[in-house]
Amino acid sequence: MSGVGPDGQPAFAEPPESTESPESTGLPQVPKTQVIPVIAVVGPTATGKSALAIALAERLGGEIINADAMQLYRGMDIGTAKVPVSERGGIPHHQLDVLGVTEEASVAAYQQGACADRDAIIARGAVPILVGGSGLYVRAALDRLEIPPTDPTVRAALEVELAADGPEPLVARLAQADPDAASTIDPRNVRRVIRALEVIALTGRPFSATLPTRELAHPAIILGLTADLVVLDAHIERRTRQMWADGLLTEVTALLEEGLAAGKTASTAIGYQQAIAQLAGELTEDAAIDATSLATRRLVRRQRSWFGPDPRITWLPADSPDLVDRAIAVIADAGGLGAPSTRA
């Protein structure tokens, strides 16, 4: 948990003067000696992060910033478990539906947009609530993060090698050049392997040296949701089958007409990759569902490995009947906000 500033000190800068009182806006009463912190809700997929974020936004007078890389894409709704507009309780959401499926997601672009959203939300006197399970995107929004350079020529050369020889030589090269990075990158995530090799080639430094440090760029209180793996795995199985029942194939069919198959990032999303294979006749429906469930379970374990070592996170049981009250108590104990109030 962290309710401190980037320098580790409790004293916060004074916010801009407002012409409206907190009572008149129905927003939290934040002491004038503090800035409004970011409230982050993180952790593995399928633990109920979005529901908690919406409940906190209603209680604290907040606006939500998405930190799920695949929810950046327009039209990718069912397979990413994007909360429908009708279920958002009127809470403004940011960094949703900002990319077309043929565009490549960029951590640098996301960082710029998410931080701009954060500053705008605070300027309105509201509380920015960051929610998502894409670890690097969360860190980009919260921490001081150096974005390494890119070079289309270097990347293209690596992609030619991939097409010619497969991923194994690239994975082996990364393991030799940067064992620390290789140990944290899923070897099936070829895009990430190529990115690491690209950064090494351009900077002459290990890719792991460019990963974010745990130094907040803005005061933040970080909440994590945890669940028993057996229970979570069963929930993932049910949720995946429900996605197919809710029309994921219809959604993917429409997105293929928009160029989904050519999207380097979007086409690899869990659920979408498997649905594309089913529509192409490469998988049966049961096989596509099983493959999606398996990939999601693996994702959960990677997310636990990513977020678990961060000492700033206060972990809460996702199935707690008083989850929202417990989260509010953590926020109050951190001294980040005054008494919560109901959204006007």
C-alpha positions as a Python dict, from the first residue, in 0.01 Angstrom:
ca = {
    (1, 'M'): (0, 0, 0),
    (2, 'S'): (116, 352, -63),
    (3, 'G'): (-40, 681, 39),
    (4, 'V'): (286, 868, 4),
    (5, 'G'): (430, 1077, -273),
    (6, 'P'): (699, 984, -523),
    (7, 'D'): (970, 1087, -276),
    (8, 'G'): (824, 872, 0),
    (9, 'Q'): (716, 1172, 207),
    (10, 'P'): (360, 1224, 336),
    (11, 'A'): (343, 1593, 258),
    (12, 'F'): (154, 1666, -65),
    (13, 'A'): (151, 1974, -283),
    (14, 'E'): (-134, 2219, -254),
    (15, 'P'): (-403, 2175, -522),
    (16, 'P'): (-544, 2454, -734),
    (17, 'E'): (-809, 2671, -575),
    (18, 'S'): (-1166, 2569, -654),
    (19, 'T'): (-1468, 2795, -668),
    (20, 'E'): (-1696, 2513, -552),
    (21, 'S'): (-1700, 2355, -208),
    (22, 'P'): (-1678, 1978, -170),
    (23, 'E'): (-2022, 1981, -12),
    (24, 'S'): (-2174, 2147, -317),
    (25, 'T'): (-2023, 1893, -558),
    (26, 'G'): (-2084, 1582, -351),
    (27, 'L'): (-1715, 1488, -386),
    (28, 'P'): (-1472, 1376, -113),
    (29, 'Q'): (-1342, 1639, 122),
    (30, 'V'): (-972, 1647, 47),
    (31, 'P'): (-758, 1857, 282),
    (32, 'K'): (-613, 2159, 110),
    (33, 'T'): (-262, 2043, 207),
    (34, 'Q'): (-300, 1732, -9),
    (35, 'V'): (-338, 1651, -372),
    (36, 'I'): (-595, 1393, -472),
    (37, 'P'): (-418, 1056, -506),
    (38, 'V'): (-480, 795, -770),
    (39, 'I'): (-673, 494, -638),
    (40, 'A'): (-555, 186, -829),
    (41, 'V'): (-740, -147, -836),
    (42, 'V'): (-517, -422, -974),
    (43, 'G'): (-471, -798, -974),
    (44, 'P'): (-554, -1106, -1179),
    (45, 'T'): (-830, -1117, -1436),
    (46, 'A'): (-1182, -1228, -1337),
    (47, 'T'): (-1151, -1113, -975),
    (48, 'G'): (-1407, -831, -997),
    (49, 'K'): (-1176, -531, -1034),
    (50, 'S'): (-1416, -336, -1255),
    (51, 'A'): (-1709, -379, -1016),
    (52, 'L'): (-1500, -258, -723),
    (53, 'A'): (-1369, 39, -923),
    (54, 'I'): (-1722, 147, -1014),
    (55, 'A'): (-1837, 111, -652),
    (56, 'L'): (-1541, 320, -532),
    (57, 'A'): (-1608, 583, -797),
    (58, 'E'): (-1967, 609, -674),
    (59, 'R'): (-1859, 641, -312),
    (60, 'L'): (-1562, 873, -365),
    (61, 'G'): (-1676, 1087, -655),
    (62, 'G'): (-1437, 931, -902),
    (63, 'E'): (-1373, 872, -1269),
    (64, 'I'): (-1221, 551, -1404),
    (65, 'I'): (-907, 508, -1614),
    (66, 'N'): (-875, 171, -1786),
    (67, 'A'): (-546, -21, -1757),
    (68, 'D'): (-642, -330, -1956),
    (69, 'A'): (-448, -328, -2282),
    (70, 'M'): (-714, -511, -2481),
    (71, 'Q'): (-998, -291, -2361),
    (72, 'L'): (-832, -7, -2551),
    (73, 'Y'): (-982, -156, -2868),
    (74, 'R'): (-1318, -48, -3005),
    (75, 'G'): (-1559, -333, -3056),
    (76, 'M'): (-1363, -580, -2845),
    (77, 'D'): (-1622, -596, -2572),
    (78, 'I'): (-1741, -948, -2492),
    (79, 'G'): (-1402, -1118, -2498),
    (80, 'T'): (-1236, -852, -2283),
    (81, 'A'): (-1523, -844, -2030),
    (82, 'K'): (-1561, -472, -2091),
    (83, 'V'): (-1832, -328, -1866),
    (84, 'P'): (-2130, -220, -2084),
    (85, 'V'): (-2215, 149, -2074),
    (86, 'S'): (-2550, 64, -1917),
    (87, 'E'): (-2373, -93, -1619),
    (88, 'R'): (-2122, 185, -1552),
    (89, 'G'): (-2355, 380, -1325),
    (90, 'G'): (-2296, 702, -1513),
    (91, 'I'): (-1929, 698, -1409),
    (92, 'P'): (-1701, 851, -1676),
    (93, 'H'): (-1455, 595, -1815),
    (94, 'H'): (-1130, 684, -1991),
    (95, 'Q'): (-885, 487, -2210),
    (96, 'L'): (-1161, 262, -2341),
    (97, 'D'): (-1232, 222, -2715),
    (98, 'V'): (-947, 448, -2821),
    (99, 'L'): (-791, 219, -3085),
    (100, 'G'): (-910, 45, -3398),
    (101, 'V'): (-833, -325, -3422),
    (102, 'T'): (-567, -271, -3689),
    (103, 'E'): (-371, -29, -3468),
    (104, 'E'): (-88, -150, -3249),
    (105, 'A'): (-114, -75, -2877),
    (106, 'S'): (175, 132, -2742),
    (107, 'V'): (272, 165, -2378),
    (108, 'A'): (420, 508, -2454),
    (109, 'A'): (98, 636, -2610),
    (110, 'Y'): (-106, 484, -2329),
    (111, 'Q'): (115, 646, -2065),
    (112, 'Q'): (70, 987, -2224),
    (113, 'G'): (-307, 948, -2250),
    (114, 'A'): (-362, 796, -1907),
    (115, 'C'): (-152, 1058, -1729),
    (116, 'A'): (-333, 1336, -1915),
    (117, 'D'): (-665, 1183, -1808),
    (118, 'R'): (-543, 1163, -1448),
    (119, 'D'): (-447, 1530, -1443),
    (120, 'A'): (-776, 1637, -1604),
    (121, 'I'): (-980, 1433, -1354),
    (122, 'I'): (-795, 1588, -1061),
    (123, 'A'): (-840, 1935, -1211),
    (124, 'R'): (-1216, 1868, -1204),
    (125, 'G'): (-1190, 1786, -834),
    (126, 'A'): (-1269, 1418, -890),
    (127, 'V'): (-1074, 1108, -788),
    (128, 'P'): (-888, 916, -1061),
    (129, 'I'): (-945, 542, -1021),
    (130, 'L'): (-711, 326, -1228),
    (131, 'V'): (-831, -29, -1289),
    (132, 'G'): (-682, -317, -1484),
    (133, 'G'): (-460, -620, -1490),
    (134, 'S'): (-210, -535, -1765),
    (135, 'G'): (95, -502, -1546),
    (136, 'L'): (314, -280, -1763),
    (137, 'Y'): (24, -48, -1841),
    (138, 'V'): (-53, -14, -1470),
    (139, 'R'): (310, 70, -1401),
    (140, 'A'): (317, 317, -1692),
    (141, 'A'): (20, 500, -1541),
    (142, 'L'): (150, 497, -1183),
    (143, 'D'): (529, 496, -1189),
    (144, 'R'): (816, 684, -1343),
    (145, 'L'): (876, 477, -1653),
    (146, 'E'): (1140, 521, -1920),
    (147, 'I'): (997, 435, -2261),
    (148, 'P'): (1278, 284, -2471),
    (149, 'P'): (1320, 392, -2836),
    (150, 'T'): (1180, 203, -3132),
    (151, 'D'): (1317, 146, -3481),
    (152, 'P'): (1096, -3, -3755),
    (153, 'T'): (1401, -130, -3944),
    (154, 'V'): (1539, -324, -3647),
    (155, 'R'): (1198, -464, -3565),
    (156, 'A'): (1134, -562, -3927),
    (157, 'A'): (1462, -755, -3937),
    (158, 'L'): (1367, -944, -3622),
    (159, 'E'): (1026, -1023, -3769),
    (160, 'V'): (1193, -1161, -4083),
    (161, 'E'): (1399, -1391, -3860),
    (162, 'L'): (1082, -1497, -3680),
    (163, 'A'): (908, -1581, -4007),
    (164, 'A'): (1209, -1776, -4133),
    (165, 'D'): (1318, -1966, -3822),
    (166, 'G'): (1034, -1948, -3571),
    (167, 'P'): (1048, -1803, -3220),
    (168, 'E'): (1297, -2043, -3059),
    (169, 'P'): (1621, -1874, -3183),
    (170, 'L'): (1491, -1533, -3074),
    (171, 'V'): (1396, -1663, -2730),
    (172, 'A'): (1740, -1823, -2695),
    (173, 'R'): (1913, -1500, -2801),
    (174, 'L'): (1719, -1304, -2541),
    (175, 'A'): (1807, -1557, -2271),
    (176, 'Q'): (2174, -1511, -2354),
    (177, 'A'): (2165, -1131, -2387),
    (178, 'D'): (1936, -1056, -2091),
    (179, 'P'): (1858, -1351, -1861),
    (180, 'D'): (1655, -1130, -1626),
    (181, 'A'): (1422, -1018, -1904),
    (182, 'A'): (1397, -1370, -2045),
    (183, 'S'): (1289, -1503, -1707),
    (184, 'T'): (996, -1259, -1687),
    (185, 'I'): (872, -1271, -2048),
    (186, 'D'): (644, -1553, -2156),
    (187, 'P'): (829, -1717, -2450),
    (188, 'R'): (493, -1752, -2627),
    (189, 'N'): (464, -1373, -2624),
    (190, 'V'): (673, -1329, -2937),
    (191, 'R'): (589, -959, -2969),
    (192, 'R'): (739, -900, -2625),
    (193, 'V'): (1049, -1105, -2708),
    (194, 'I'): (1103, -903, -3026),
    (195, 'R'): (1053, -577, -2838),
    (196, 'A'): (1315, -677, -2580),
    (197, 'L'): (1568, -765, -2850),
    (198, 'E'): (1489, -439, -3032),
    (199, 'V'): (1560, -235, -2717),
    (200, 'I'): (1885, -422, -2653),
    (201, 'A'): (1997, -357, -3011),
    (202, 'L'): (1913, 14, -2995),
    (203, 'T'): (2038, 99, -2646),
    (204, 'G'): (2318, -148, -2586),
    (205, 'R'): (2162, -206, -2245),
    (206, 'P'): (1964, -499, -2106),
    (207, 'F'): (1591, -466, -2168),
    (208, 'S'): (1537, -534, -1797),
    (209, 'A'): (1725, -210, -1720),
    (210, 'T'): (1444, -12, -1885),
    (211, 'L'): (1167, -173, -1681),
    (212, 'P'): (992, 60, -1437),
    (213, 'T'): (1113, 110, -1084),
    (214, 'R'): (864, 132, -799),
    (215, 'E'): (875, 510, -786),
    (216, 'L'): (536, 677, -807),
    (217, 'A'): (496, 964, -1049),
    (218, 'H'): (194, 1084, -849),
    (219, 'P'): (65, 989, -502),
    (220, 'A'): (-130, 664, -520),
    (221, 'I'): (-307, 407, -306),
    (222, 'I'): (-293, 62, -465),
    (223, 'L'): (-551, -206, -390),
    (224, 'G'): (-517, -562, -516),
    (225, 'L'): (-784, -829, -541),
    (226, 'T'): (-693, -1188, -472),
    (227, 'A'): (-888, -1514, -497),
    (228, 'D'): (-832, -1881, -436),
    (229, 'L'): (-693, -2030, -757),
    (230, 'V'): (-928, -2329, -758),
    (231, 'V'): (-1228, -2100, -723),
    (232, 'L'): (-1090, -1857, -980),
    (233, 'D'): (-1016, -2129, -1234),
    (234, 'A'): (-1375, -2255, -1208),
    (235, 'H'): (-1506, -1901, -1250),
    (236, 'I'): (-1288, -1852, -1559),
    (237, 'E'): (-1430, -2170, -1712),
    (238, 'R'): (-1787, -2047, -1659),
    (239, 'R'): (-1708, -1696, -1777),
    (240, 'T'): (-1543, -1820, -2095),
    (241, 'R'): (-1841, -2036, -2189),
    (242, 'Q'): (-2069, -1740, -2118),
    (243, 'M'): (-1866, -1524, -2359),
    (244, 'W'): (-1943, -1770, -2639),
    (245, 'A'): (-2308, -1780, -2532),
    (246, 'D'): (-2320, -1398, -2531),
    (247, 'G'): (-2212, -1380, -2895),
    (248, 'L'): (-1832, -1361, -2906),
    (249, 'L'): (-1825, -1527, -3249),
    (250, 'T'): (-2066, -1267, -3386),
    (251, 'E'): (-1849, -991, -3241),
    (252, 'V'): (-1533, -1140, -3391),
    (253, 'T'): (-1700, -1187, -3730),
    (254, 'A'): (-1781, -816, -3739),
    (255, 'L'): (-1428, -724, -3628),
    (256, 'L'): (-1273, -942, -3899),
    (257, 'E'): (-1453, -723, -4151),
    (258, 'E'): (-1272, -427, -3990),
    (259, 'G'): (-933, -595, -4032),
    (260, 'L'): (-893, -780, -3701),
    (261, 'A'): (-686, -1060, -3854),
    (262, 'A'): (-425, -803, -3964),
    (263, 'G'): (-404, -638, -3622),
    (264, 'K'): (-73, -742, -3467),
    (265, 'T'): (-196, -680, -3113),
    (266, 'A'): (-572, -720, -3122),
    (267, 'S'): (-571, -1050, -3311),
    (268, 'T'): (-359, -1211, -3039),
    (269, 'A'): (-598, -1123, -2755),
    (270, 'I'): (-711, -1418, -2547),
    (271, 'G'): (-1047, -1537, -2673),
    (272, 'Y'): (-1020, -1349, -3001),
    (273, 'Q'): (-729, -1557, -3126),
    (274, 'Q'): (-923, -1874, -3046),
    (275, 'A'): (-1248, -1744, -3195),
    (276, 'I'): (-1065, -1653, -3517),
    (277, 'A'): (-930, -2008, -3532),
    (278, 'Q'): (-1279, -2151, -3479),
    (279, 'L'): (-1426, -1936, -3755),
    (280, 'A'): (-1143, -2050, -3983),
    (281, 'G'): (-1230, -2413, -3913),
    (282, 'E'): (-903, -2474, -3727),
    (283, 'L'): (-1072, -2541, -3390),
    (284, 'T'): (-1405, -2680, -3282),
    (285, 'E'): (-1612, -2464, -3049),
    (286, 'D'): (-1530, -2680, -2748),
    (287, 'A'): (-1161, -2671, -2834),
    (288, 'A'): (-1169, -2291, -2876),
    (289, 'I'): (-1340, -2248, -2539),
    (290, 'D'): (-1098, -2487, -2368),
    (291, 'A'): (-797, -2311, -2524),
    (292, 'T'): (-931, -1973, -2410),
    (293, 'S'): (-986, -2097, -2056),
    (294, 'L'): (-636, -2242, -2045),
    (295, 'A'): (-478, -1922, -2177),
    (296, 'T'): (-674, -1717, -1923),
    (297, 'R'): (-564, -1941, -1636),
    (298, 'R'): (-203, -1898, -1747),
    (299, 'L'): (-256, -1522, -1764),
    (300, 'V'): (-382, -1522, -1405),
    (301, 'R'): (-63, -1688, -1287),
    (302, 'R'): (155, -1439, -1475),
    (303, 'Q'): (-45, -1152, -1326),
    (304, 'R'): (3, -1295, -976),
    (305, 'S'): (377, -1314, -1042),
    (306, 'W'): (383, -955, -1171),
    (307, 'F'): (179, -787, -899),
    (308, 'G'): (263, -1017, -608),
    (309, 'P'): (611, -880, -523),
    (310, 'D'): (496, -515, -514),
    (311, 'P'): (499, -418, -144),
    (312, 'R'): (286, -110, -209),
    (313, 'I'): (-25, -315, -282),
    (314, 'T'): (-280, -384, -10),
    (315, 'W'): (-444, -717, -97),
    (316, 'L'): (-813, -775, -33),
    (317, 'P'): (-1013, -1097, -79),
    (318, 'A'): (-1225, -1062, -390),
    (319, 'D'): (-1512, -1259, -236),
    (320, 'S'): (-1535, -1050, 79),
    (321, 'P'): (-1900, -948, 140),
    (322, 'D'): (-1784, -609, 269),
    (323, 'L'): (-1520, -556, 0),
    (324, 'V'): (-1613, -197, -79),
    (325, 'D'): (-1613, -95, 287),
    (326, 'R'): (-1277, -264, 338),
    (327, 'A'): (-1133, -82, 39),
    (328, 'I'): (-1267, 249, 168),
    (329, 'A'): (-1107, 177, 506),
    (330, 'V'): (-768, 115, 342),
    (331, 'I'): (-796, 443, 154),
    (332, 'A'): (-895, 632, 471),
    (333, 'D'): (-612, 472, 671),
    (334, 'A'): (-365, 580, 404),
    (335, 'G'): (-472, 938, 466),
    (336, 'G'): (-524, 997, 97),
    (337, 'L'): (-883, 1122, 114),
    (338, 'G'): (-1121, 1265, 365),
    (339, 'A'): (-1454, 1108, 448),
    (340, 'P'): (-1615, 948, 141),
    (341, 'S'): (-1938, 1092, 17),
    (342, 'T'): (-2209, 971, -216),
    (343, 'R'): (-2195, 1097, -575),
    (344, 'A'): (-2446, 1379, -624),
}
